[in-house]
Amino acid sequence: SAQTLETKMAAGTLTSEQLVRAELSRIALANANGPSVQSVRNINPSAIADAKLSDQQRAASGPRGPLEGIPVVVDDSMDVSGLPTSGGSIALQDETPTADSTIVAKLKAAGAIVLGDTNTTELGAGLDPNMPQGYSSLGGQVLLPSDTNKSIGGSSGGSAVAVATGVAPLSVGLETGTDGAQLLAPAGNAGDVGLKPTVGLISHAGVMPVATSQ
């Protein structure tokens, strides 16, 4: 768990750099090779450098927050500076923000290392209600690791599968539809704990929602 990993780093038996390198290796095994679950779409090229800075921060003056050095992945509908925010659409594959979304900025301020972003149903399935959950023209089909013949169940399938396959201890998905369970359904199907905060509690600045009311 993230808490166990944070305890190990505080004790000096694990560094963020070691952890991030291990997770990047895990992505190579579970995402592209092996079962090819296709949960991760983009890797943050500065992840290892960010982890090294986190280790230096911890050694110099202690952790910035409760997530110091912890790898996190986020849905491809959330702005991460330097990574494209495509919502799974080929039409938006080159749309690269210059600033982080509010939620990503808060994760970084708490010390988290953004490993990359996760595949999502194209534009939150807003194009076609019959589009398979977890499928996009850009990222392909996210697969449920326990049974690849079953539907992942929601558009934030990549975020759910990333945690289920050990790619990252924490992920952030979206629950911005008015008639579905974009985050809770795939979390349940993948065997993760999914938390849906009160609507309006977390800013959606820099996020590509299905409905702005959510």
Residue pairs with C-beta under 8 A, 6 or more apart in sequence:
1 169
2 67
2 70
2 169
2 170
5 14
5 19
5 69
5 70
5 169
6 66
6 67
6 68
6 69
6 70
8 14
9 15
9 16
9 19
9 58
9 68
9 69
10 58
10 63
15 51
15 55
15 69
16 51
16 52
16 54
16 55
16 58
16 68
16 69
16 70
16 113
17 48
17 51
17 52
17 55
19 51
19 69
19 70
19 71
20 47
20 48
20 50
20 51
20 71
20 113
20 115
21 48
21 51
23 71
23 115
23 166
23 167
23 168
24 43
24 47
24 48
24 115
26 165
26 166
26 167
27 40
27 43
27 115
27 116
27 167
30 37
30 39
30 145
30 165
30 166
30 167
31 37
31 38
31 39
31 40
31 165
31 167
35 143
35 145
35 148
35 165
36 143
37 142
37 143
37 144
37 145
37 148
37 161
37 165
38 119
38 139
38 140
38 141
38 142
38 143
38 158
39 73
39 118
39 119
39 142
39 157
39 158
39 159
39 161
39 162
39 165
39 167
40 73
40 115
40 116
40 117
40 118
40 119
40 158
40 162
40 167
41 76
41 86
41 88
41 116
41 117
41 118
41 119
41 138
41 139
41 158
42 76
42 83
42 84
42 116
42 117
43 115
43 116
44 50
44 80
44 82
44 83
44 114
44 115
44 116
45 82
46 82
47 71
47 113
47 114
47 115
47 116
50 113
50 114
51 69
51 71
51 113
54 68
54 69
54 111
54 113
55 69
57 63
57 64
57 68
57 111
58 68
58 69
63 69
63 111
64 109
64 110
64 111
65 109
65 110
65 111
66 110
66 111
67 107
67 110
67 111
67 112
67 170
68 110
68 111
68 112
69 111
69 113
70 111
70 112
70 113
70 169
70 170
71 112
71 113
71 114
71 115
71 168
71 169
71 170
72 107
72 112
72 113
72 114
72 115
72 168
72 169
72 170
72 171
72 172
73 114
73 115
73 116
73 117
73 118
73 158
73 159
73 162
73 167
73 168
73 170
73 171
73 172
74 80
74 103
74 104
74 107
74 114
74 117
74 118
74 159
74 171
74 172
75 117
75 118
75 120
75 156
75 158
75 159
75 171
75 172
75 173
75 174
76 84
76 85
76 86
76 87
76 88
76 117
76 118
76 119
76 120
76 139
76 158
77 85
77 87
77 88
77 120
77 124
77 174
77 207
77 208
77 209
78 85
78 101
78 103
78 104
78 117
78 172
78 174
78 206
78 207
78 208
79 85
79 97
79 99
79 100
79 101
79 104
79 206
79 207
80 97
80 100
80 101
80 104
80 114
80 117
81 97
81 98
81 99
81 100
81 104
82 96
83 96
83 97
83 116
83 117
84 92
84 93
84 94
84 95
84 96
85 92
85 95
85 96
85 97
85 117
85 208
86 92
86 93
86 95
86 138
87 120
87 122
87 123
87 124
87 136
87 208
88 119
88 120
88 121
88 122
88 123
88 136
88 137
88 138
88 139
89 122
89 123
89 136
89 137
89 138
90 137
90 138
93 138
97 206
99 105
99 206
100 108
100 206
101 203
101 205
101 206
101 207
102 202
102 203
102 204
102 205
102 206
103 172
103 202
103 203
103 206
103 207
104 114
104 206
107 114
107 172
108 114
112 170
115 167
115 168
118 156
118 158
118 159
118 161
118 162
118 171
118 173
119 134
119 136
119 139
119 140
119 142
119 157
119 158
120 134
120 136
120 139
120 155
120 156
120 157
120 158
120 159
120 173
120 174
121 131
121 132
121 133
121 134
121 135
121 136
121 154
121 155
121 157
121 182
122 131
122 135
122 136
122 137
122 138
123 208
123 210
124 155
124 174
124 176
124 177
124 182
124 208
124 209
124 210
125 131
125 133
125 155
125 177
125 180
125 210
126 210
132 141
132 151
133 151
133 152
133 153
133 154
133 155
133 157
133 185
133 186
134 141
134 142
134 143
134 151
134 152
134 153
134 154
134 155
134 157
134 158
134 186
135 141
135 142
139 158
142 152
142 157
142 158
142 161
143 152
143 161
144 150
144 151
144 152
144 153
144 157
144 161
144 189
144 190
145 161
145 164
145 165
145 190
146 164
146 190
146 191
150 189
151 189
152 160
152 161
152 186
152 189
152 190
153 181
153 185
153 186
153 188
153 189
154 160
154 173
154 180
154 181
154 182
154 183
154 184
154 185
154 186
154 187
154 189
155 173
155 174
155 177
155 180
155 182
155 186
155 210
156 173
156 174
156 175
156 182
156 183
156 186
156 187
157 186
157 190
158 173
159 171
159 172
159 173
159 183
159 186
160 171
160 173
160 183
160 186
160 187
160 189
160 190
160 192
160 194
161 167
161 186
161 190
162 168
162 171
163 169
163 170
163 171
163 190
163 192
164 190
164 191
164 192
173 182
173 183
173 186
173 187
173 194
174 182
174 183
174 207
174 209
174 210
175 181
175 182
175 183
175 184
175 196
175 214
176 182
176 204
176 207
176 209
176 210
176 211
176 214
177 210
177 211
177 214
178 210
178 211
178 213
178 214
182 210
183 194
183 196
184 194
184 196
186 192
186 194
187 193
187 194
188 194
199 213
199 214
204 212
